[in-house]
Amino acid sequence: MSVVAEDVGTWVLLRGLMREQRHWGRFPNQLAGTVVGAEVVTPDLPGNGERHALQSPTSVADMVAFCRQDLLARGLRPPYSLLALSLGGMVAVDWASRHPDELTRCVLINTSMRPYSRFHERLRWHNYGAIIRQLLDGSVDQQERLILRLTSRYGDATERAGLLQRWLGYQREFPVTRGNALRQLWSAARFRAPAARPTVPLLVLSSAGDQLVDPRCSRRLAEAWQAEHREHPDAGHDLPLDDGAWVAEHIGKWLAAGKAG
């Protein structure tokens, strides 16, 4: 379905740990095809993608400050609609708490944060060893294979092999340093949700097949904040990659129902 909204404005897509704008794949076009008239922008957080030479902040608040300045430098003025995945979801929540007048709405995808998620749920405990080994001493190939295995259930063997090669190309062109990866992980681990629910309209989307973050994190967050919540039955952590059409469809339904501001 396609939706036309008077306040459609700019949609800002925020990625997670060690990911960049090209990891969105086809999704920006899928969203633009659903939210007619939207300008979709995909800024990179410091330390990733085109911003890989910058040092990643160790606080989510500093990531928010960077994003706000980056958008203004592009000539894009608020208000914005945010769609944010994982660590990007923490950036969106902090932004909505500090500067609610700048935002029209937020879509949070497979994110987690204290106090609504336990430590072993925010990053499934059986992944700790593999992730730490790769961050400290893994090759780029091993690192990207692990990320693909933990975040996506996309495609058959041939499609996954092609996706892996594209990801390796991104990392070779714009490498994320181990130091920046650890800073991003530290900022996510430190983040705590604001005491009060953000005042902007919220849609929470999650994946029952998420192998990186326990799906209960999104369920609890949506329940605590009385936010609209939809769960994909089998997609992985990278829901926009695994089923971008589903994400766009549910955003369209949310907008059409008049619950998004």
C-alpha positions in Angstrom: 0.0 0.0 0.0 1.0 3.6 -0.6 0.3 6.5 1.8 0.3 10.2 1.2 0.7 12.3 4.3 0.7 16.1 4.6 3.6 16.1 7.0 5.6 13.3 5.2 8.8 15.4 5.3 12.2 13.9 5.7 12.7 10.3 6.9 16.1 9.7 8.5 17.3 6.1 8.6 19.8 5.2 11.3 21.8 2.0 11.3 23.4 -0.1 14.1 26.8 -1.3 15.2 29.5 -1.2 12.5 26.9 -0.8 9.7 26.7 2.0 7.1 24.1 3.4 4.7 24.7 0.8 1.9 23.7 -1.9 4.3 20.1 -0.7 3.9 20.1 -2.2 0.4 16.8 -1.8 -1.4 14.9 -0.6 1.7 15.1 3.2 1.2 13.4 2.8 -2.1 10.8 0.4 -0.6 10.0 3.0 2.1 9.8 5.9 -0.5 7.5 3.8 -2.6 5.1 3.4 0.4 5.4 6.8 2.0 4.7 8.9 -1.1 6.6 12.2 -1.3 9.0 11.3 1.5 12.7 12.4 1.2 14.7 9.4 2.6 18.2 10.1 3.9 20.6 7.6 5.3 23.4 9.3 7.2 26.3 7.3 8.6 27.1 7.4 12.3 30.7 8.5 13.1 33.2 5.6 12.5 31.1 4.0 9.8 30.7 4.2 6.0 31.6 7.7 4.6 32.4 8.8 8.2 34.7 5.8 8.9 37.7 8.1 9.5 36.0 9.8 12.4 36.2 8.5 15.9 33.0 6.9 17.1 31.6 8.5 20.2 31.3 6.5 23.4 27.9 8.0 24.3 24.6 7.8 22.4 24.0 11.5 23.2 27.1 12.5 21.2 25.8 10.4 18.3 22.5 12.4 18.5 24.5 15.7 18.4 26.4 14.5 15.4 23.3 13.5 13.4 21.5 16.7 14.1 24.5 18.8 12.9 25.0 16.5 9.9 21.4 17.0 8.7 21.5 20.7 9.2 24.7 20.8 7.2 22.9 19.1 4.3 20.2 21.8 4.4 17.6 19.5 5.9 15.6 21.2 8.6 13.4 19.5 11.2 11.0 18.0 11.9 12.1 14.6 10.9 10.7 11.1 11.0 13.2 8.6 12.3 13.5 4.9 11.4 16.2 3.3 13.4 17.6 -0.2 13.8 19.4 -1.7 16.9 22.0 0.9 18.1 20.3 3.4 15.8 17.1 2.9 17.9 18.9 4.1 21.0 20.0 7.2 19.1 16.4 7.8 18.0 15.0 7.4 21.6 17.7 9.7 23.0 16.9 12.2 20.3 13.2 12.0 20.9 13.8 12.6 24.7 16.1 15.6 24.3 14.6 17.3 21.3 11.0 16.1 20.8 10.1 19.3 18.8 12.5 18.1 16.0 10.7 14.8 15.4 7.4 13.9 13.9 7.5 10.2 14.7 9.9 7.3 15.4 10.0 3.7 14.1 12.2 1.5 16.3 13.4 -1.9 14.9 14.9 -4.7 17.0 16.4 -2.3 19.6 17.0 -2.9 23.3 17.9 -0.7 26.2 18.0 -0.6 30.0 15.9 -0.9 32.1 13.5 -2.7 29.8 16.0 -5.4 28.7 18.3 -7.6 30.7 22.0 -7.7 29.8 21.9 -11.3 28.5 18.8 -10.4 26.3 20.3 -7.2 24.8 23.0 -9.4 23.3 22.2 -13.1 23.4 24.7 -14.7 25.9 25.8 -17.5 23.6 27.2 -14.9 21.1 29.5 -13.2 23.5 32.6 -15.3 22.9 32.4 -15.2 19.1 31.8 -11.5 19.0 34.6 -10.6 21.4 37.0 -12.9 19.5 36.2 -11.2 16.2 36.5 -7.7 17.6 39.8 -8.4 19.1 41.5 -10.6 16.6 39.3 -11.6 13.7 39.9 -11.1 10.0 37.5 -8.9 8.0 36.2 -12.0 6.2 35.5 -13.8 9.5 33.9 -10.7 11.0 31.5 -10.1 8.2 30.6 -13.8 8.0 29.7 -13.7 11.7 27.6 -10.5 11.3 25.7 -12.0 8.4 25.0 -15.2 10.4 23.8 -13.3 13.5 21.8 -10.6 11.8 20.1 -12.1 8.7 18.1 -15.1 7.6 18.0 -13.7 4.1 18.0 -15.8 0.9 19.5 -19.0 -0.3 23.2 -20.0 -0.2 23.9 -18.2 -3.5 22.2 -15.0 -2.5 23.9 -15.0 0.9 27.3 -15.5 -0.8 26.6 -12.5 -3.0 25.5 -10.4 -0.1 28.7 -11.3 1.9 30.9 -10.2 -1.0 29.1 -6.9 -1.2 29.6 -6.4 2.6 33.3 -7.3 2.3 33.6 -4.6 -0.5 32.0 -2.0 1.8 34.4 -2.9 4.6 37.4 -2.7 2.3 36.4 0.7 0.9 35.3 2.2 4.3 36.9 0.1 7.0 35.5 0.2 10.5 38.4 0.1 12.9 38.4 -2.3 15.9 38.7 0.8 18.2 35.6 2.3 16.6 33.7 -1.0 16.8 34.5 -1.2 20.5 33.5 2.4 21.1 30.1 1.8 19.5 29.6 -1.4 21.5 30.5 0.5 24.7 28.1 3.3 23.9 25.3 0.8 23.3 26.1 -1.1 26.6 26.0 2.1 28.6 22.8 3.5 27.2 19.8 3.7 29.5 16.3 4.8 28.3 14.9 8.0 29.6 12.7 7.8 32.7 9.7 9.1 30.8 8.3 7.8 27.5 9.2 10.0 24.5 6.3 12.1 23.6 6.5 11.5 19.8 4.4 8.7 18.3 6.3 5.4 18.4 6.0 2.2 16.3 8.1 -0.8 17.5 8.9 -3.5 14.9 10.7 -6.7 15.8 11.7 -10.1 14.5 10.8 -13.4 16.2 13.8 -15.0 14.4 16.3 -12.4 15.8 19.5 -14.4 16.7 21.4 -11.3 18.0 18.9 -9.6 20.3 16.1 -11.3 22.2 12.7 -10.4 20.7 11.4 -9.9 24.3 13.4 -6.6 24.4 11.1 -5.0 21.9 8.0 -6.5 23.4 8.7 -5.2 26.8 9.7 -1.7 25.5 6.4 -1.5 23.5 4.4 -2.6 26.5 6.1 -0.2 28.9 5.6 2.7 26.5 2.2 1.6 25.3 3.5 1.8 21.7 2.1 0.1 18.6 4.1 -3.1 18.1 4.3 -5.6 15.2 6.5 -8.7 15.2 7.7 -10.5 12.0 7.3 -14.2 12.4 10.7 -15.4 11.2 13.0 -12.6 10.0 16.4 -12.0 11.6 17.8 -9.0 13.4 18.3 -7.0 10.2 14.6 -6.9 9.5 14.7 -4.3 6.7 17.2 -6.6 4.8 15.3 -9.8 5.4 11.8 -8.4 4.6 11.9 -4.7 3.8 8.5 -4.9 2.1 6.9 -6.1 5.4 8.5 -3.1 7.2 7.3 -0.6 4.6 3.8 -2.2 4.6 3.4 -1.9 8.4 4.7 1.7 8.4 2.1 2.5 5.7 -0.7 0.9 7.8 0.4 2.8 10.9 0.4 6.1 9.0 -3.0 5.3 7.4 -4.5 4.5 10.7 -3.7 8.0 12.0 -1.6 6.7 14.9 1.7 8.2 13.7 1.0 11.9 14.5 
